[in-house]
Amino acid sequence: MNRLLFLVFVFFSSPLPAAWEAGLARVEITPTESVPLAGYGGKTRMSDRVDHAIWLKALALREGSGKVSVMVTADLVGLSDRMITRIAGVAREKHGLERERLILNTSHNHSCPVTEDVLWLYYEFAPEEAAAKDRYTEQVYRAYEEVIAAAIADLAPAELSYELGLAGVAVNRRRARGPESRSLPGPVDQDVPVLAVRSGEKLRGIVFGYSCHTTALGGLSLNGDYAGYAQIELEKTNPGAVAMFVQNCGGDANPLPRIRGRDEEALTLAARYGAILAEAVNQVLAGNMVPLSGTLRVAMGEAMLDLEPGLPLAELKERVPNLNGMHRREFEHFIRQHESGEGPPGSLRYPVQVWRFGKELTFIALTGETVVDYSLKCKETYGWNTTWVSGYNNDLFCYVPSRRVLEEGGYEGTLGMWEYGHRAPFTTTVEDRITTLVHDLIGEVSGE
């Protein structure tokens, strides 16, 4: 083979870098009045100050297929199915954005306002509190519409790259919950995946993730918790870049230690956790990152997750008089379901999305409060350094235990289901159903 033919052969047989276009945007969602705060059940917490602004942030991508994909992150505790339906519907109507090309992730922030019907059994609002919640919800809907449109309008040629860092903030909270939990294993995922968006020498966007509850704080102030502080620090040290936090599989992890009852000291500690996470990201940005050269292929599917039988109607009615607060609301909800004639649902829909950036990165978007085992298992199966597993996408519909967590019992596997309005824990098929769906979707985006 002569030299010219050899060069032609190499040119056509080697993968060509994707011609990426990327757009970034952010829209502030800080409320302008005192609002009910989300994330913790019990007496309604009305905000009394703002420590720093909270945001929606979006990354829009377009490459050779010509189709646009958008990821939105939020300093919110979660979204409900009603909210997802409305946000995705507007995105499709205004931008032709296909559902599988829209990822909606929340940081699971516990220092943000309540929205719509998210964690609706947690709260009992006075009329004026409910009205403030509803006004804020409309603000958030407008912000989602605005941030998606702005990111798409910002599309411009870009280069994408990816690498992992590490941070030691997360502690498995099941192991840390008292003497009875000391025998439980304490797995965590302390990887910090980082996706950088550059146009030449300019760093335009930083998408980073971590697997840990955003519960360093629990007072009456509005802020983004440690994830908010990390984003602030990254945007300070990388002027002009939009920093987006993706909550990964932090369903059974907390930032520890925590401080309760001393708000100013707790804020200082949360800021330190944010600084640690930001430093891990900055170290990745300063090093060699892997260019993403492949075409973006996307897929979305649903699994059906079965629930164990719940308490019979007679027992629910017998126990209600001895309950109050959230627990009473839970049982009254189950009684209404029984008396409707249909009974509490016996299974739940579970959406999963997969975005594959060639062979360099596979992004798996799981739904709900996913425990760490899903991240560790998927990375072991599909590649520790090329697989990013996020939880807290789509509907914040409940905790998603692995089989290990389910069999151990405790809050994430059993008790936490009632507060989400579900009659009982999942059956032991839950992990297999989810991982089988992930396997099928990865096969689809891989062309296998």
Backbone torsions as a table, in degrees:
resi	resn	phi	psi	omega
1	MET	NA	125.0	-179.6
2	ASN	-75.1	170.2	-172.6
3	ARG	-62.3	-39.6	-178.6
4	LEU	-64.0	-45.6	179.8
5	LEU	-65.3	-35.7	179.4
6	PHE	-63.6	-43.6	179.8
7	LEU	-65.2	-38.4	176.9
8	VAL	-63.4	-42.0	179.5
9	PHE	-61.4	-45.9	-179.3
10	VAL	-63.8	-40.4	-178.2
11	PHE	-60.3	-45.5	-175.4
12	PHE	-84.1	-18.7	-178.4
13	SER	-95.3	-13.7	-179.8
14	SER	-92.7	143.4	178.0
15	PRO	-65.6	135.3	178.3
16	LEU	-92.4	143.2	176.8
17	PRO	-57.3	139.4	178.0
18	ALA	-68.1	142.6	177.1
19	ALA	-86.7	78.3	-175.0
20	TRP	-72.6	143.8	161.9
21	GLU	-121.6	137.5	-179.9
22	ALA	-133.8	144.9	174.5
23	GLY	-132.2	141.4	-179.4
24	LEU	-129.6	146.6	179.7
25	ALA	-155.9	157.6	173.0
26	ARG	-144.3	145.3	179.8
27	VAL	-134.9	128.6	-178.4
28	GLU	-73.2	138.4	179.1
29	ILE	-124.8	24.0	175.8
30	THR	-65.8	128.5	179.2
31	PRO	-68.9	157.7	-178.7
32	THR	-104.0	7.0	178.7
33	GLU	-146.7	169.1	175.0
34	SER	-65.6	132.6	-175.2
35	VAL	-135.4	158.3	173.7
36	PRO	-66.9	136.7	-179.4
37	LEU	-93.9	146.8	-171.0
38	ALA	-97.0	167.4	163.4
39	GLY	103.2	-29.9	-179.5
40	TYR	-120.0	132.3	177.9
41	GLY	-76.0	173.7	179.3
42	GLY	105.1	-152.9	-177.4
43	LYS	-60.6	137.2	-179.0
44	THR	-59.0	129.6	176.3
45	ARG	-99.3	115.6	175.9
46	MET	-96.4	131.8	-176.4
47	SER	-63.8	143.9	179.1
48	ASP	-120.8	-6.1	175.7
49	ARG	-167.0	169.7	176.9
50	VAL	-118.0	120.0	176.9
51	ASP	-81.6	-42.8	171.5
52	HIS	-157.3	163.4	-176.1
53	ALA	-66.0	153.6	172.4
54	ILE	-117.4	158.0	-163.6
55	TRP	-142.5	155.9	154.8
56	LEU	-103.8	139.4	178.5
57	LYS	-135.6	145.9	-174.2
58	ALA	-136.5	142.8	170.7
59	LEU	-119.0	119.8	174.0
60	ALA	-104.0	140.4	-179.2
61	LEU	-130.8	143.7	172.1
62	ARG	-146.8	137.1	177.4
63	GLU	-138.2	-149.1	-169.2
64	GLY	-56.6	-29.3	-178.7
65	SER	-69.8	-19.7	-177.3
66	GLY	82.9	-7.6	-179.2
67	LYS	-86.5	147.2	-179.3
68	VAL	-97.7	138.5	173.2
69	SER	-125.0	143.7	-176.0
70	VAL	-134.4	133.5	170.0
71	MET	-113.1	130.5	177.0
72	VAL	-119.4	129.9	173.7
73	THR	-110.8	155.0	-173.2
74	ALA	-145.6	141.2	173.4
75	ASP	-83.2	51.8	-177.8
76	LEU	-121.8	161.6	178.7
77	VAL	-72.2	-29.4	-179.8
78	GLY	168.1	177.9	175.7
79	LEU	-123.8	153.9	176.0
80	SER	-99.9	169.8	177.5
81	ASP	-60.0	-38.1	178.0
82	ARG	-61.1	-42.7	-179.4
83	MET	-68.2	-44.2	179.2
84	ILE	-57.8	-45.6	-178.6
85	THR	-59.8	-44.3	-178.9
86	ARG	-68.8	-45.8	-178.1
87	ILE	-63.7	-47.1	-179.3
88	ALA	-67.2	-35.3	179.5
89	GLY	-64.6	-41.8	178.2
90	VAL	-66.7	-39.7	179.8
91	ALA	-63.8	-38.2	177.7
92	ARG	-69.6	-43.9	-177.5
93	GLU	-64.7	-42.2	-173.4
94	LYS	-89.7	-27.2	-173.9
95	HIS	-127.7	1.4	-177.3
96	GLY	64.8	25.8	-174.5
97	LEU	-78.7	115.6	-179.8
98	GLU	-68.6	146.4	-173.4
99	ARG	-58.6	-38.9	-178.6
100	GLU	-70.3	-13.1	179.3
101	ARG	-100.8	15.5	176.2
102	LEU	-126.3	112.1	175.6
103	ILE	-105.0	127.3	-179.2
104	LEU	-118.7	106.3	-177.3
105	ASN	-114.1	142.2	174.3
106	THR	-121.3	149.2	-178.2
107	SER	-74.4	-10.9	-174.0
108	HIS	65.5	37.4	179.8
109	ASN	-64.8	128.8	179.1
110	HIS	-97.5	11.2	176.9
111	SER	-123.0	37.8	-179.9
112	CYS	-121.3	169.9	178.1
113	PRO	-72.8	154.7	169.4
114	VAL	-69.8	141.4	175.8
115	THR	-128.3	143.5	172.0
116	GLU	42.4	-124.2	-176.8
117	ASP	-112.8	27.2	178.4
118	VAL	-71.0	129.5	-178.7
119	LEU	51.3	45.0	-168.8
120	TRP	-64.5	-24.9	178.4
121	LEU	-77.0	-13.3	-179.1
122	TYR	-67.5	-32.1	-161.9
123	TYR	-117.2	151.3	171.5
124	GLU	-133.9	102.8	-170.0
125	PHE	-95.0	143.1	163.4
126	ALA	-71.3	158.6	-176.8
127	PRO	-53.3	-43.3	-178.5
128	GLU	-68.9	-30.6	176.6
129	GLU	-69.8	-42.1	177.5
130	ALA	-63.2	-38.5	179.8
131	ALA	-65.0	-40.4	177.5
132	ALA	-64.1	-40.2	177.1
133	LYS	-61.2	-43.4	-178.5
134	ASP	-67.3	-39.3	177.6
135	ARG	-63.5	-41.8	179.6
136	TYR	-66.5	-38.9	179.2
137	THR	-57.8	-43.0	177.9
138	GLU	-63.7	-36.4	175.2
139	GLN	-60.0	-41.8	-179.2
140	VAL	-67.3	-42.4	176.9
141	TYR	-57.7	-45.1	178.8
142	ARG	-62.8	-37.3	-178.8
143	ALA	-67.3	-39.4	176.4
144	TYR	-61.3	-44.8	178.6
145	GLU	-59.9	-43.0	-177.0
146	GLU	-69.3	-43.7	-173.8
147	VAL	-71.0	-35.9	177.1
148	ILE	-65.7	-45.4	179.0
149	ALA	-62.0	-41.5	-177.5
150	ALA	-67.7	-38.8	178.8
151	ALA	-65.8	-41.4	178.5
152	ILE	-65.1	-40.8	179.0
153	ALA	-65.7	-22.9	-177.5
154	ASP	-87.6	0.1	-177.6
155	LEU	-53.7	128.3	-179.8
156	ALA	-155.5	157.9	-179.5
157	PRO	-52.6	138.3	-175.4
158	ALA	-154.0	163.5	171.5
159	GLU	-117.4	137.3	178.5
160	LEU	-110.4	143.0	175.5
161	SER	-145.7	160.5	-170.6
162	TYR	-144.5	144.8	172.7
163	GLU	-166.0	167.9	-178.3
164	LEU	-108.8	141.8	166.9
165	GLY	-118.3	-171.8	-179.8
166	LEU	-140.3	144.6	174.5
167	ALA	-147.0	140.8	-173.6
168	GLY	-104.2	42.4	-178.2
169	VAL	-86.0	-38.1	-171.3
170	ALA	-75.7	139.7	173.2
171	VAL	-130.6	138.3	178.7
172	ASN	-66.2	115.9	-171.7
173	ARG	-76.4	-21.5	177.5
174	ARG	-64.4	-40.4	179.2
175	ARG	-70.8	-24.6	-172.8
176	ALA	-95.6	10.5	-171.3
177	ARG	-95.7	17.3	175.1
178	GLY	129.3	173.4	-175.8
179	PRO	-55.9	-34.1	-176.9
180	GLU	-69.7	-15.0	-178.2
181	SER	-100.9	0.1	-173.7
182	ARG	-64.1	-23.5	-179.3
183	SER	-85.1	-6.7	-179.0
184	LEU	-79.4	146.8	174.3
185	PRO	-67.8	160.4	-176.8
186	GLY	-128.2	55.8	-177.8
187	PRO	-68.9	145.3	174.3
188	VAL	-139.7	163.2	174.0
189	ASP	-120.2	106.2	-175.7
190	GLN	-102.1	15.9	172.4
191	ASP	-66.8	145.5	174.4
192	VAL	-121.8	89.6	178.6
193	PRO	-70.2	140.4	-176.3
194	VAL	-134.3	125.8	173.1
195	LEU	-112.8	120.8	-179.6
196	ALA	-104.8	139.1	176.5
197	VAL	-115.9	116.6	-179.3
198	ARG	-125.9	150.3	167.6
199	SER	-123.1	100.1	-172.7
200	GLY	64.4	-125.9	-179.4
201	GLU	-84.6	-8.0	-174.9
202	LYS	-88.6	124.6	173.7
203	LEU	-85.9	113.9	-175.7
204	ARG	-99.3	-31.5	-175.0
205	GLY	-149.1	146.7	177.1
206	ILE	-132.1	113.1	175.2
207	VAL	-107.9	121.5	-176.1
208	PHE	-137.9	156.0	-176.5
209	GLY	-136.7	165.2	175.7
210	TYR	-159.8	152.6	-177.9
211	SER	-105.0	85.6	-178.0
212	CYS	-166.1	134.4	174.4
213	HIS	-52.9	141.8	172.6
214	THR	-91.9	74.8	-175.5
215	THR	-133.6	32.1	173.6
216	ALA	-67.1	-23.1	-174.9
217	LEU	-119.7	156.9	178.8
218	GLY	-157.5	23.4	-178.5
219	GLY	-89.6	-146.2	-175.8
220	LEU	-111.4	13.4	-179.0
221	SER	-98.1	153.2	176.6
222	LEU	-93.6	130.5	177.2
223	ASN	-170.4	-177.7	179.9
224	GLY	-102.5	13.4	-178.6
225	ASP	58.8	-159.6	-175.0
226	TYR	-61.2	-32.5	179.8
227	ALA	-67.8	-35.4	175.7
228	GLY	-66.3	-43.9	178.3
229	TYR	-63.5	-37.4	178.2
230	ALA	-63.1	-41.9	179.1
231	GLN	-65.6	-41.3	178.0
232	ILE	-60.0	-45.8	-179.1
233	GLU	-63.5	-41.7	-179.6
234	LEU	-66.9	-38.5	178.5
235	GLU	-72.3	-25.7	175.5
236	LYS	-72.8	-42.4	-176.8
237	THR	-85.0	-11.0	178.1
238	ASN	-130.6	73.3	-173.4
239	PRO	-55.9	136.0	178.6
240	GLY	90.5	-11.5	-180.0
241	ALA	-92.5	146.1	172.8
242	VAL	-95.1	121.6	179.7
243	ALA	-100.8	125.1	-176.1
244	MET	-120.3	124.3	178.4
245	PHE	-95.6	128.6	176.1
246	VAL	-108.6	121.1	175.2
247	GLN	-76.4	125.6	-179.7
248	ASN	-94.6	-140.5	-173.6
249	CYS	-92.6	71.1	-175.4
250	GLY	-102.7	23.2	-175.4
251	GLY	-61.1	-28.1	-178.5
252	ASP	-121.4	29.2	178.8
253	ALA	-130.1	142.8	175.8
254	ASN	-125.3	154.7	167.5
255	PRO	-76.5	119.5	-176.4
256	LEU	-131.0	144.8	3.6
257	PRO	-75.5	164.2	174.4
258	ARG	-120.9	159.9	178.7
259	ILE	-120.3	129.6	177.3
260	ARG	-120.4	136.8	176.3
261	GLY	88.6	-4.8	177.2
262	ARG	-128.2	84.1	-167.1
263	ASP	-59.8	-45.5	-176.1
264	GLU	-65.6	-40.1	177.2
265	GLU	-67.0	-36.7	177.7
266	ALA	-64.1	-41.0	177.8
267	LEU	-62.1	-40.9	178.2
268	THR	-61.8	-42.4	180.0
269	LEU	-67.0	-42.3	178.1
270	ALA	-61.4	-40.4	178.0
271	ALA	-64.1	-36.4	177.4
272	ARG	-65.1	-42.8	177.0
273	TYR	-60.7	-41.5	177.5
274	GLY	-62.5	-39.8	179.2
275	ALA	-65.5	-38.3	176.9
276	ILE	-61.4	-46.7	-179.4
277	LEU	-64.5	-42.4	179.1
278	ALA	-63.1	-39.0	178.6
279	GLU	-64.3	-39.2	176.4
280	ALA	-59.7	-40.9	178.9
281	VAL	-67.5	-45.4	-178.5
282	ASN	-62.5	-34.3	176.4
283	GLN	-64.9	-37.7	176.1
284	VAL	-65.1	-45.4	-178.4
285	LEU	-61.7	-30.7	-178.6
286	ALA	-81.7	-11.6	-178.1
287	GLY	-99.9	-166.4	178.4
288	ASN	-84.2	122.9	178.7
289	MET	-111.2	156.5	-176.6
290	VAL	-88.3	120.2	177.3
291	PRO	-64.6	140.5	175.3
292	LEU	-93.9	109.6	-172.6
293	SER	-109.2	-7.5	-174.3
294	GLY	-87.3	165.2	173.3
295	THR	-72.9	141.7	177.8
296	LEU	-79.9	118.9	176.1
297	ARG	-116.3	137.8	-172.7
298	VAL	-128.0	152.8	175.7
299	ALA	-153.0	154.4	178.8
300	MET	-146.2	141.2	177.8
301	GLY	-152.5	177.1	-179.6
302	GLU	-132.0	141.1	169.0
303	ALA	-110.0	155.3	172.7
304	MET	-104.8	122.0	-177.7
305	LEU	-105.0	121.1	-175.8
306	ASP	-83.9	146.2	177.0
307	LEU	-107.1	151.1	171.6
308	GLU	-67.0	161.9	175.7
309	PRO	-62.5	143.7	178.3
310	GLY	-90.6	-175.4	177.7
311	LEU	-67.8	142.7	177.3
312	PRO	-67.7	158.5	-176.4
313	LEU	-56.6	-42.0	-177.3
314	ALA	-61.1	-41.5	-179.4
315	GLU	-70.0	-37.9	176.6
316	LEU	-58.3	-46.4	-178.4
317	LYS	-67.2	-34.1	-179.5
318	GLU	-68.0	-34.2	-174.6
319	ARG	-87.8	-22.5	-174.3
320	VAL	-56.1	-45.0	-176.2
321	PRO	-59.1	-22.2	-178.4
322	ASN	-94.2	6.8	-177.3
323	LEU	-112.6	159.8	172.8
324	ASN	-148.2	171.2	176.7
325	GLY	62.4	-140.7	-175.5
326	MET	-62.1	-39.0	-178.3
327	HIS	-64.2	-37.4	177.0
328	ARG	-66.5	-41.9	178.7
329	ARG	-61.8	-37.3	178.2
330	GLU	-60.2	-51.5	-175.8
331	PHE	-68.1	-37.2	176.9
332	GLU	-64.4	-34.2	175.8
333	HIS	-62.8	-45.5	179.7
334	PHE	-65.5	-38.0	177.8
335	ILE	-62.0	-44.1	178.0
336	ARG	-61.0	-39.4	178.5
337	GLN	-63.0	-43.2	177.8
338	HIS	-62.8	-44.8	-174.3
339	GLU	-74.8	-12.3	174.8
340	SER	-73.4	-14.9	-179.3
341	GLY	100.2	-18.8	-178.3
342	GLU	-95.9	-29.9	-177.9
343	GLY	80.7	165.8	177.8
344	PRO	-61.9	138.0	-179.8
345	PRO	-57.4	145.4	-178.6
346	GLY	-97.8	-2.1	177.6
347	SER	-153.2	161.1	-177.6
348	LEU	-129.6	142.6	175.4
349	ARG	-74.9	141.1	-178.9
350	TYR	-132.4	99.0	178.8
351	PRO	-77.4	145.4	173.6
352	VAL	-135.3	139.7	174.5
353	GLN	-121.7	146.4	175.2
354	VAL	-132.7	128.6	171.5
355	TRP	-115.9	127.1	-179.5
356	ARG	-116.5	119.0	177.6
357	PHE	-96.2	76.9	-176.4
358	GLY	58.8	-143.2	179.7
359	LYS	-92.7	-5.4	-173.0
360	GLU	-83.9	-27.0	-175.7
361	LEU	-156.1	130.7	170.2
362	THR	-118.1	120.3	-178.8
363	PHE	-104.1	118.3	-178.5
364	ILE	-107.5	120.9	-178.0
365	ALA	-108.3	103.8	178.2
366	LEU	-92.6	161.6	-176.7
367	THR	-103.5	145.3	171.4
368	GLY	82.9	-172.0	-176.6
369	GLU	-83.4	78.6	-171.6
370	THR	-79.5	131.8	-180.0
371	VAL	-79.8	167.3	-167.8
372	VAL	-65.9	-26.8	-177.0
373	ASP	-56.1	-32.8	-179.4
374	TYR	-66.6	-39.4	177.6
375	SER	-65.8	-48.8	-177.5
376	LEU	-63.6	-40.9	-178.5
377	LYS	-68.1	-43.9	-179.3
378	CYS	-65.9	-39.0	-179.8
379	LYS	-70.0	-35.2	175.8
380	GLU	-65.7	-35.4	-177.0
381	THR	-78.6	-41.7	-169.9
382	TYR	-110.9	-3.9	175.9
383	GLY	127.3	116.3	-177.4
384	TRP	-62.5	-35.1	-173.4
385	ASN	-101.3	-0.9	-177.0
386	THR	-126.4	9.6	-176.7
387	THR	-124.9	126.1	177.7
388	TRP	-115.1	118.9	-177.9
389	VAL	-112.7	118.2	179.1
390	SER	-113.8	146.3	170.1
391	GLY	-108.6	-168.6	174.2
392	TYR	58.7	33.9	171.0
393	ASN	-101.3	161.0	176.4
394	ASN	60.2	-138.5	-172.9
395	ASP	-80.4	128.1	172.3
396	LEU	-77.6	79.5	-168.1
397	PHE	-98.2	-19.0	175.0
398	CYS	170.5	176.7	168.2
399	TYR	-70.2	148.0	178.5
400	VAL	-121.8	93.6	-176.9
401	PRO	-79.0	152.4	165.7
402	SER	-78.8	174.9	177.0
403	ARG	-63.7	-37.6	178.2
404	ARG	-59.4	-50.7	-178.5
405	VAL	-64.1	-39.3	179.8
406	LEU	-61.9	-43.0	-177.9
407	GLU	-73.9	-28.2	175.8
408	GLU	-71.5	-26.9	-176.1
409	GLY	80.9	-160.0	-178.7
410	GLY	89.6	-175.0	-168.7
411	TYR	-60.6	-54.1	-173.4
412	GLU	-65.6	-26.6	-176.7
413	GLY	-95.9	-27.2	-172.0
414	THR	-132.1	-66.3	-172.1
415	LEU	-61.7	-31.4	-177.3
416	GLY	-71.0	-9.2	-177.9
417	MET	-74.5	-37.0	-178.3
418	TRP	-61.4	-42.1	-176.6
419	GLU	-66.4	-19.0	174.1
420	TYR	-90.4	1.1	176.6
421	GLY	87.0	19.2	-179.7
422	HIS	-107.5	142.6	-166.2
423	ARG	-68.1	-25.6	-171.3
424	ALA	-167.7	172.7	176.0
425	PRO	-66.2	165.8	172.6
426	PHE	-68.1	157.6	170.1
427	THR	-74.6	170.6	-177.1
428	THR	-71.7	0.4	177.1
429	THR	-83.8	-4.0	-169.6
430	VAL	-57.9	-47.7	-176.7
431	GLU	-66.0	-42.8	-179.5
432	ASP	-63.8	-38.9	179.9
433	ARG	-62.6	-42.9	-176.9
434	ILE	-71.5	-46.7	-176.9
435	THR	-68.9	-29.4	174.9
436	THR	-66.7	-42.4	177.4
437	LEU	-63.3	-43.6	177.2
438	VAL	-58.1	-44.4	179.9
439	HIS	-59.6	-44.4	-179.8
440	ASP	-64.8	-41.9	-178.6
441	LEU	-69.0	-38.2	176.9
442	ILE	-65.3	-37.4	173.8
443	GLY	-60.7	-38.5	179.9
444	GLU	-65.9	-45.8	-178.2
445	VAL	-77.1	-16.2	178.0
446	SER	-90.3	-6.7	-177.8
447	GLY	74.0	23.0	-179.1
448	GLU	-102.1	NA	NA
